């Protein structure tokens, strides 16, 4: 099944909802960064959240950044997404290993630790919107639920999950995001809470064969669910050699001259996709000529 996001409303548009299956894009990230199982789960959850939140942006060129700065062994996590729901991201320490949690699951909370969740939205205005909240559990879904309630003052429920195979490849990944609109009736919250209590985990539903539509049916099927559209999502990095050359030019002529004087080729690595770009001394000289112009 290809990765995609479903957008829906319920209860006469008093609720807006999103659900996604993201197994392929999370597996792509795992392969690119050679992440450990717990790092795959942490990064995969944040990538899934980024894909759904990116799909909420109005313009395809709008950009969303999610950053987690924790004191756990994984360090920081960074994910960016655009209005097309293309996402990319990385973990500062992708090879972190931890024993299972007390519940026998991958200990994402232990890997992330305590810290800050940052959310930045660049929608082409003079200044991007930036919000931040303290991490509540480090499990990411609960931290985003708290962020929406406190920073954006939107009652929300976020569910995220990554299920691994025994060979440490990604078996399933996905999530949901449900929000109450400002005009929602108070009684609706009670109904929604009851529905949330009655569902299994995201990974359990995906492993049972549920699609994003099926997940939303379980959550909102008794509240006049209406599926609005579906959007593909993928791990997509926009780096290329031309952009890397521009980045080298931006560091200044003196620094480029110093690189040339050392008579050694350099390698530039993209944090998001782990792609390496090698530049010979001759190529650096050509870049220097461009910088002088």
Buried (B, 14 or more C-beta within 10 A) or exposed (E): EEBBBBBBBBBBEBBBBBBBBBBBBBBBBBBBBEBBBBBBBBBBBBBBBBBBBBBBBEEEEBBBBBBBBBEBBBBBBBBBBBBBBBBBBBBBBBEBEBEEBEEEBBBBBBBBBBBBBBBBBBBEEEEBEEBBBEBBBBBBBBBBBBBBBBBBEBBBBBBBBBBBEEEEBBBBBBBBBBBBBEEBEEEBEEBBEEBBEEBEEBBEBBBEEBBBBBBBBBBBEEBEBBBEEEBBBBBBBEBEEEEBBEEBBEEEEEEBBEBBEEEEEBEBEBBBBBBEBEBEBEBBBEBBEEBEE
